[in-house]
Amino acid sequence: MAIAKQVLIPRGLMQNGIDLCKQNVSDFLKDAKFMVREGRLDHAYVIVEFAIEEFGKIVMLNEALSLNTNDPVLVKESVFKSHNEKSTNAWVVLNPKYRIIFDEGAYDESVYDPRFYQTNTTASHNTLLDCAFVGFDGNRWVLGTKIKQSLLENLITHVDDMLTKI
């Protein structure tokens, strides 16, 4: 069994790191709001995902600080390296109703059985890649996925609001 790598951070520096992460989340969200106003929803969403991961890092750093009374504080290396773990931890605090930002069109779960058709694609570190790069869907070139602007704006607002509470 592999032992998870840890980083030692002086207790007196932990809050500085948390505050820097909060500022970074805030900056990502400001950039995303600008991109939404410009109509660049796919790129805005990529930036929002970065904000969500950084938000998850805040959650993980706060947890390490509260669970560990030592100085220096033992922090899992995944706080800095694991997209999945940061995203997962963010959504423990964030309301999951804000994860649905894509317009599935005809594949609405009220019309189609979600066991057979993809419905309600959720925002995640995985779907970020679907929005960031040009692809080919079999008969045409595409950039990104159909993001519903109002839902993306709601997600941005929610992360921004929760940032003041964490």
N, C-alpha and C positions, 0 to 999 in steps of 0.2 A: 504494500500500500504506500503510495507516494504521500509525502508530507507536504501540505500546502506551504508555499513560500510566504514569508512575512517580511514586512518592512518595519523598522523601528523608527518611530517619529517622536521627538521630544514633546511631552505633554503641553508645554508652553507654546509650541508652534501649531498645535492641532487647530485651534480656532482660526488662526491666520489662513490655514489651508481651506477650511470650511468657508470662510468669508470670500476667499479668492474663487472658489467653486461657485458660490452664489453670484458673484459679479460676472463670472463667465456665463452662467445660465442666463442672467439678465441680458447680457450683451448678445448672446445667441438669439434670444427672443426678440430683441429690438431689430436685429438683422432680418429675422423671419417676417416680422410685421412689415418691414419695408418691402421685402420680396413679394408678399401677398398683395400689397398695394400696387406693385408693378405687374401683377398677374402671373408671377412665376411661382406657381403653387408647388410644383415638384421640388424646386430648389429650396423653397421655404420649408417644406416638410423635412428635407434632409437636415437643415439647420435645427429644426425643432427636435429631431431625433438626437442630435448632439446635445441639445439642452437637456433632454430627458436622461440621457446617460450621465451627464454631469450632475443632474439632480440626484440620480441614484448613488453617485459617488458621495454626495453630501449625506444621504441616508446611511451609507455604510461607514463613513467616518464618524458620524454621530454615534452609531451603534458601537463601534470599536472604543470610542471614548467613554461611553457609559458602562460597557461591560468590563473594562480593563482599568484598574486603579494604578497600574504600574507607570513608572516613568523611566524609559520611554514607553509609549503605547505601541502594542503589537497590532499592526494593520495588515490584513491579507493583501498580498500582491495583486490579487484579482480586482481590488478597488481601482487600480490604475490600468489594468490590462484586459479585463473580461467585459466585452460589450454586453453579452448575455446577462451576466450577473448584475451589472450596473442597471440595465434596463429592467430586469426583474425586480430589483430592490426599489427602483423608482415607482413602479406600478403597485407596490405594496402600500405606498402613501397616496399616490395619485388615484383619482376616481376612474375605474376602468370604463365607465360609460363614455369617456372622452377618447377612447382608443379608436373608435370607428370614424374614419375620416374619408373613406373611399366611396365613390358612387358605383355601386355594383350593377346599376341599371336593371335589366330584366332579371338578374339573379337575386332578387329580393327574397328573403327567407319566407315571406308570406305567400310567394308564388311558387318557389322551387324548394325542394327538400334539400337542406344543407348537407345531408349525408352524401348527396350525389353532385351538387353544384356548390362552387365556392360562393359563400355569402359573407357579408360584413367583414371584409378584410380589415384587420386591425393594424394600427400603428405599432411598429416594433423595430428593433435593430435589424431584423431580417428584411422587412418591407422597405426599409430605407434604400436598399440597393435596387429595388424595383423602380424607384423614382429617380435615382441619380444618373442612370446611364441609358444610352440609346440601345434599343433592342429591335428584334425582328420577330413579328408574331405569326409568321407563316405566309403573309401576303402583303405586309406593309411595314415600314419603319415606324417605330414609336419611341417617344420619350416619356417615360414615367407611366403613371396610372391615373385614372380619373379621380382626382381628389375633389371632394366637395368643399368649396371655399368656406362656407359658414361653419362646417364642422372643424376644419383646420383652425379657423379663428377662435372657435370655442376651446380647442385644445391649448392653443397658445395662451389664452386668457387664464385657463385653469392652472397651467404650470406656473404662470406668473403669480397668480393669487396664492398658490400653495408655497411658493418660494418665500413669501413673507411669513409663513406659519411654521417653517421647518428650522 
